[in-house]
């Protein structure tokens, strides 16, 4: 099996910590001044409410399904009334937090560092969050949630961007991403890909294994030559892509109709398809994969710090986290959460070896995250511009 060293990506943490200020040039600006330089030492009385922005399915109050409601229990326990707004992309989350109108955000790794650098979120004292102790160690102290020894939030759930394929059409069962890259022409017009600039990292993961002469050590740390190779690969793929997706229900539909037969996906999408009898399956390819590890973060300008801390503890508690991550379709943040769901095995929850094959979304910055100092890497603004060119 082609594997990359988890140690290399962890070693890059120090560089990310030292160069975090560079992210201020990634098109972000603070919505309310500099974030507090230190986490609070103690908490006080609860305020009246807390305003949360999150991925769809992260803040459920029973209105979408009466079987899924972890907001009401929080309100009854704390008296903090929850208002929430969903976002569809990390870019949207970053822009909403700039307004200073929200207390808490669920941020993926391609947003969290931008929020920290812009001063839009504050350090978090995890000692004031009892649930934090039970969270998997491999989700803690990571480059996307911890800077200069300061925690900036609490891990929520995680998952890999898997390869989804139609088992009747794509044979034999694939073990490599080559089915959507070098062999995409075998199913031209029926390949699908995630519609976001961060997808460039998926191409980089593939190149790491198949073009070693490029010297890619981290798919989010690409110099100009490496970046261009990834962009060229995606431009070549473009002619075979029938549809790019960002709404997972649209990908479900495309595989049900046969319009798509192979492409990147989430485990929850396969779960939906399997439940409807579709002839599909997923695999974590031999090259590894990109993925996400989301973090609950608190605004630097919050007027409700006590309710905000209470929410972080509540959503990280085993029962609530188990139900919430199951509803969304991802692995939970703790082993104890698996006591409250029956599908942890399908998500490889707690499997550190499996998790080590995932390159979690991280904001690309100019100062290379892989430790190189003799070149500059392409920052997120360059990724965004290139993505527009790739899609045409």
N, C-alpha and C positions, 0 to 999 in steps of 0.2 A: 504493500500500500504506500502511495506517495504521501508523505507526512511533512509538516513543517514544525519547527520547534516552538512550543509555547514559551520557552525561556527567552527566545529572541524578542517576542512581542512584549513580554513583561520587562525585559531589560530596557526597552525603549521608554518606559514610564518616566525615568529620570529626565530624559530629554524633553518629554512633553511637559513635565512640571516646570523645567527651567525656562521654557520658551512660550508659556501660555499667553503672555502679553501679545505675542505676534498675532493671535487670533483677532485682535481688535481690528485688524485690517481685512477681515473676511466679510466685510459688509455689515457688521453689527455696530450698534451704538447703544449706549446705556439708556434705559427708559426712566431711570430715577436716581442717577448718581452712582458713586462707587458702592459696591457691596460691602457689608461689614467685614472687617479683616479678621475677626475672631467670632467663633460660635458663642451663643449665649451660655451662661453658666447655670442658670436656673429658669424655671418656668413659673408663670403666675396663673391667675384666674382665666378661665375660658372667656373669649369674646362672644359676640352674638352669632357670628357665622364665619364661613371660609369659602372663598371663591376658587374653583379648581378648573384648570384646562387639562384635557387628557385625550389620549387615543380613544376612539369609540370602543365601548365595552369595558372601560376601566372604572367608570363611576356610575354604577347602576342602582336605581332607586325603585325598581319594580315596574316602572312605566313601560319598559320594552317587553319585559316578561315578569310576571308575578313570582316566578321561581327564583329570580335573581335580584336580590335587593340587599346590598351591604351598606347603603347610605342611611336608611332609617334607623338601624341599630346604632350607628355612629351618632346620629342626632339625638337619639334617646339617651345614650350614655353620657354625652358631653354637653348637650344643649347647643352645640354649634350647628347652625343651619347651613346646609350645603347648597351652593349654586354652582352649576357646572356648564362647561362649553366643550364640545369636541372639536378636534382639528384633524385634518387629513394627511398632513405632511409635516416633517420636522421644520421646514422653512416657515410654515404657517405658525407653528408653536413658538419659534424664535420671535417672529414679528408680533405675536400677541403679547408675549412677555415684555417686549420693549415698552408697551403702553403703561406698564405699572399698575394695571387694573386687576391683576389676578394674584392670588396668594400662593398657589401651589401648581406645579406642572409635572406631568410625566414625560420625561425627556429621553429620547434614544441617544445613542452615543454620537450621532452626527449632529446633535443639537446641544448637548450638555456643555461641551467645552466652549462653544460660542456664547452660551448664556453666562458661563463663569467669567470669561474674558471681558464681556461687555458690562459686567457688574450688575447683571439682572437677577442673580440668585446669590444666596448667602451661604457661608459655611454652616454645617449642621453638627451639633453636639450629639453624637450617636449614643452617648451615655444617658441621655434623656429620652431615649427610645428603646424601651425594654425588648421589643421584638427583634431589634437588630442583632442581638447575640446569637439567635438561631439561624441566621442567614448563611447560606453556603459560603465558605471561605473563598472559593474561586470567583465569586462575584464582588468581593470586597477589595478595597484598595486598588482599584483599576484606574487606568489613565483617564477614562471618561467620567469617573465619579469622585476622584480624589486628587487634589493638587497641593503640592508642597506640604504633604502630611495632613492637610485639612480635608475632611469629608464634606462633600457638597450635596449629599442626599443619601437615599436608601434604595438599594436594588429592589425591583418589583418582580419581574419575570424575564425569561430569556428564551431564545430559540434560534434555529439555523434557517437560512434561506436554502431550501432543499431543491432537488431536481424532481419535478413532477412529469410523469410520462403516461401515455396511453399504452396499456399492456398488449393490446391487440395490434397496434400499429408499429410501435417502437420495439423491435425485437432484434437480437436477444435483449434481455433486460440490461439497460445501460449501467455502467459503473463509473463513468467519466462525464465531465461537462462537455466533452467533444461533441456530443449529440446536438448541442445548441451553438457550437462554435465551428470547429473544423468540419464537422459532418452535418451542419445545419442544412446544406443543400439537399440532403436526403429527404427532408420534410419541408421544403421551401413553402413559405406562405402560412405555415402552421406552427411556427416557433413563436413563443411569447417570452417577454422579459419585463422586469420590474421597471416602472416608469419613474425614475429618479436619478439625479446625477451620481448618487452613491453607488449605483449599479456599475459604474466604471471599475470599482474595486472587484466585482465579480470576474471581470475580464482579467484583471491583474492577478487574481488568485490562480486562474487558469494558466496564465503566462509564467507564473512562478514555477510551475511544474513542467511546462512544455517548452519554454525558452529560457533555460537557466542562464544563458549568456547575457541576458538583460540584467541579471543581478538583483532582481526584486526580492527584498527581504520582508517587506510589509506592504500590503496592497493599498494602504492609505498614505504611504510615503513614496511617491513616484516623482523622480526627476523628469526633465523634459523629454528625454529619450524614452524612458520607461512609460511615461504618460502617453506619448504619441503612439507607442506600440499598442497600448490598451485601447486607445481611441480608434486606431486603425482596425483592430480586431472587431470592435463594435460597429464600425461603419460597414465592414464586410458582412457582419451578421444582419445588419439592417435590411438588406434585400430579401432576407428569408423570414423576417418577423411579420406575422400577420397582424398582431396587436400588442401594444404595450399596456400593462395594467397597473393600476394603483388601488382600485376598488376590488377587493378579493372576491366579491360576489360576481363580478364580471368575468374573472378568470374561471370560476366555477362553471358559469354558463358556457364559456368558450370550450371547455373540455367536455361538457355534456353534449354539445352540438357537434363536436369534432373539428371545430374551427382551429383549435389548438391541440397539439399532440405532445409537445415537450416544452419545458421552460422552468424558470425559477418559481418557487412557491413557498408557502408556509404549511406547516403540519395541519393546521386547522382547515385549510382548503381541501387537503386530501381526506380529512375526517368527514367533511360535508359530502364530498364526492362518493366516498365509500358508503355513507349512509343512504345515498340515493342510488346505489347499485352501479356506479360508473366503473368502467374497466380501466382504472388508473392505479398507480402506486408511486411511492416516493423513495428516494435514496439520498444519502449523504455521499456525494462522489469522492473518489479516491484523492482528488486534489485538495479536499477540504471545502469550506464554504464561508461566505460572509454570514452575518447574523446580527441579532440585536440583544442588548441587555439594557432594559429601561430603568431609569432612576427617578424617584420622586424627589423634587427639589422645591425649595421655598424662596419666594421672591425677596429681593433685598429691600423692597419698600412695603412689605406686608404690614397691614394694620392689625392682623390677627395671627401673631406668632404662636400663641398658645394653642389655638384651634388647628393651626398648620402642623405643629409638632404632633398633636393628637391624631391628625389624619395619617401622618407618616407611620405612627405606631400601629394604628388600627389596620391600615391596608397591608401592613407587613406581618400582622399576627397570623398564626397558622391557619385558622379556619377561614378568615376573610381572604387571605392571600390564595389559599387553595381554591376557593370558590371563584374568585375573580380571575385568576389565571386560567382556570378550566374554562370559564365562560369565553374568554378571549381566544384561547387555544395556544398555550405556551407552557413551558416548564415553570413551576413556582420558584420562589426564592429560598425556600427552606425544605428540609426533609419532613419536618413536622406537618407542613401543609399537605403532604401527600396522604395523610390520614383522613383528609376531607375531600378526596377525589379518587377516582378509580382508574385513571388513565395516565398516571405518572410514567409508567414504563414506556408508553408510546412516545413520550417527549424526552426520554432519557434523563429524567430529572435526577440531579445529584451525581450523574456520571461525569466525573472530572475529565476522564480520557476523551469522551465524546465532546465535551465542552472545549477541550484543548484544540480540536480541529476547526473551531469556529473563529473567524476573524470578526470580532464585534465591531459594528459601525463606530467609526471614530472620525471626527472632523479633520480633513486634510489641512495642513498648514504649510507655510513656506519653509520653516525650519524642519528638516526631515525627521520624522518620528522614529526612524530606524537607527539614528545615531550618527549619520553622515554629516560632516561639516564642510566638505569640499564642494558641495553642490546645493542648490536650492530645490525644493520640491514644489510641485504645483498645488496652490491653495484651493480652497473650496470655490472661490469665484471663478477660477480657471475650469474647475470641474463643471460648474453650472453652464459656462459658456460653451464648453465642448459638448455637453449633453444636448444642447439646442442644435448644434451642428450635426451630431450623430443622427438625431431624429429627422432632421431636414425640414 
